[in-house]
Amino acid sequence: MIKRALQTILEAKVDFNKSIVVLGPRQVGKTTLITKIAASLNEDYLYINGDDPAIRLAWNNPTQAFINNYLGNYKVVVFDEAQRLENIGLTAKMIIDAKKDIQLFISGSSSLEIASKINEPLTGRKWEYRLYPFSWNELKDQFSFAKVHPRLEEFLITGMYPDVINSPENAIEILNNLAGSYLYKDILETGNIRRPDALLKLLQALAWQVGHEVSYNELSKTVGIDKVTVSTYIDLLEKSFVIFRLNPLARNLRNEISTSRKIFFYDNGIRNSIINNFAPIAQRNDIGALWENFIISERKKNLAYSGFYGNTYFWRNVSKSEVDYIEEQDNKISAFEIKWNPKVKVKFPESFVQKYTPQSVQVINSDNYWEFLSS
């Protein structure tokens, strides 16, 4: 079993006092991870699956008496797919307050509802983390650099979901199943999606625009829904961990772009499945988009697991000078250009360098990417 970078972090937070909450996309291994840790604490742990209709019915606004009887003498309890349970935050609070010596694990594949359900009731009573598809670092640590580096082009095409990594021969079938309604079933079940067909069209439009700034007005015209609905659907997709936004860096300069966004997918394989293109690198004209999505999504995983507390951006001005990716922490800026071809000559915009005086600038390409992803 491939060890997750988050495992050591979660194990260090076990105190039989606060809840440990793990959020992330479906099928990235949340259940495997938290049940592994739960079993290491006590093999006789209680597992409660929110995807089970009978469980949902039983745990719909439970009383304290019901909770006490159901949990009995269990010291380790796992609530899986907790976003499907009504008032899970209040339920978890009741458990923690009544049973001071219990370790509670909560997993969710959507922050659509679970965030509002747990944030207020569990204030001061939880540790919250994100789990993503496998990272390049996790695979490198498991299999060695020598084994993983030759698979780079494979990762760019079929991504790094656990099932894909474990069964590469079935990658396309796995991804097509994932990229279907299962991946964003939580969105469809909220009742806020009046046009599922428009959601798919929006996903396709976003997949084609990876690495480019997106205009909600243009997306509205392409998909055939109003701008407000585009914004709502993008927010829902982000909260279901399908996509994430990168905001522009702007310090109120007239010539800087401040309202546009870039949108990336958490996994290249999902992106390619949405546009139905699994052709090898040599036969593609979107290698730039694939490479930028891979590098930025991998960096997002790395920063999340390492406890980064700064901000990330891209930068562009009205003259179309741009910087692909920027990290800011403690008022210090590092700037990165992301190019697949190591032979491409890159010069960082003088206007950007003069304004922001970055402490470092670096070009990330296929010859040096591992240094960036490991740092």
C-alpha positions, 0 to 999 in steps of 0.5 A, spaced: 500 500 500 502 506 498 503 511 504 500 517 503 503 524 505 497 525 510 498 519 514 503 522 518 500 528 519 493 525 521 497 520 526 500 526 530 493 529 531 490 523 534 489 525 541 482 522 543 479 529 544 478 533 537 475 530 531 480 529 525 476 531 518 479 529 512 475 532 505 477 531 498 474 528 491 471 521 491 476 515 490 482 518 492 483 514 498 480 517 504 476 511 507 483 507 506 487 512 510 482 513 516 480 506 517 488 504 517 489 509 522 483 507 526 485 500 526 492 502 528 489 505 534 483 499 536 482 494 531 475 494 534 473 501 531 466 503 529 465 504 521 459 508 519 458 509 512 453 515 510 452 512 503 448 507 506 441 509 506 439 505 512 445 509 516 442 516 513 435 514 516 438 512 523 443 518 524 438 523 522 438 528 527 440 523 533 438 524 540 443 523 545 440 517 548 441 514 541 448 516 540 450 513 547 447 506 545 449 506 538 456 508 540 457 503 546 464 502 548 467 504 542 473 508 543 474 509 535 469 512 531 469 513 523 464 517 519 465 516 512 462 520 507 459 524 512 456 530 508 450 525 507 448 525 514 444 531 516 447 535 522 453 531 522 457 537 525 452 537 531 452 530 532 459 530 532 459 535 537 454 531 542 459 525 541 465 529 543 462 533 549 459 526 552 465 522 551 471 525 552 476 519 551 473 518 544 477 519 537 472 521 532 474 521 524 470 524 519 471 524 511 467 527 506 467 528 498 464 534 498 465 541 502 458 543 499 454 542 505 459 539 510 463 545 511 457 549 513 455 543 517 461 542 521 465 549 522 460 552 527 459 546 531 466 543 531 469 550 532 475 548 537 473 541 536 477 539 530 483 538 525 481 539 518 485 536 512 485 535 505 486 529 501 488 529 493 489 524 488 496 521 489 502 526 488 508 525 485 512 525 491 508 520 494 509 515 488 517 517 488 517 515 495 514 509 494 517 506 488 524 511 487 525 516 482 528 511 477 521 508 477 517 514 477 520 519 472 519 514 466 512 515 467 511 522 467 508 522 460 503 517 463 501 521 469 500 527 464 495 523 460 491 519 465 493 522 472 494 519 478 488 517 481 489 511 486 485 506 481 489 508 475 496 508 478 494 501 481 491 498 474 494 502 469 491 497 464 484 499 465 486 507 466 481 510 461 475 505 463 476 508 470 477 515 468 471 515 464 467 512 470 470 517 475 468 523 470 461 521 469 456 523 474 460 519 480 465 524 480 460 530 482 454 526 484 454 530 490 453 536 486 447 533 482 444 531 489 444 538 492 438 540 487 441 546 485 443 543 478 437 545 474 441 543 468 446 537 468 447 538 461 449 545 462 454 542 467 457 537 463 458 543 457 461 547 462 466 542 465 468 541 457 469 548 456 473 549 462 477 543 460 479 546 454 481 553 457 486 550 462 492 554 463 488 560 460 484 566 463 477 564 463 471 569 462 464 568 465 461 572 460 464 568 455 463 561 458 455 564 459 455 564 451 458 558 450 454 554 455 448 557 454 446 559 461 447 566 465 453 569 468 450 568 475 449 560 474 456 559 471 459 562 477 454 558 481 456 552 478 464 553 478 463 554 485 460 547 486 465 544 482 470 547 486 467 545 493 466 538 490 474 538 489 473 537 481 477 544 479 480 549 483 481 557 481 488 561 481 487 568 482 491 574 479 496 578 483 494 585 483 496 591 487 491 596 484 496 598 478 492 600 472 495 596 467 494 589 471 489 584 470 485 583 477 478 580 475 480 574 471 481 567 473 485 561 471 481 554 473 485 548 473 483 540 475 485 536 480 487 531 476 490 531 469 486 524 467 479 527 469 481 533 465 482 528 459 476 524 460 472 530 460 474 532 453 475 524 451 482 525 449 487 520 451 492 521 445 500 520 447 504 527 448 507 526 441 500 526 438 497 532 442 497 540 441 495 541 448 502 539 452 502 546 454 496 546 458 497 539 460 504 541 463 501 547 467 495 543 470 500 537 472 505 542 475 500 547 479 496 541 481 502 537 484 504 543 487 498 544 490 498 538 493 505 539 496 503 545 499 497 542 502 501 537 506 507 541 508 503 546 511 504 552 507 500 558 509 501 563 504 498 565 497 498 563 490 497 567 484 498 568 476 500 575 474 498 579 467 498 586 465 494 589 459 500 588 455 499 581 456 506 580 459 505 574 464 507 570 469 504 563 470 505 561 477 507 565 484 507 564 491 507 569 496 509 568 504 511 573 509 511 578 504 516 574 499 514 573 492 517 567 488 515 567 481 515 561 476 514 560 469 512 553 467 514 550 460 514 543 457 520 544 453 527 545 456 529 549 450 524 555 450 528 561 452 524 565 458 525 572 460 521 574 466 517 581 465 521 587 467 515 590 469 513 585 474 520 584 477 521 592 478 514 592 481 514 586 486 522 584 486 521 577 487 526 573 491 527 568 486 525 566 479 525 559 476 523 556 470 519 549 471 520 544 465 521 537 464 528 537 465 528 540 472 520 539 475 522 534 480 526 539 484 520 544 484 515 538 486 520 536 492 522 543 495 
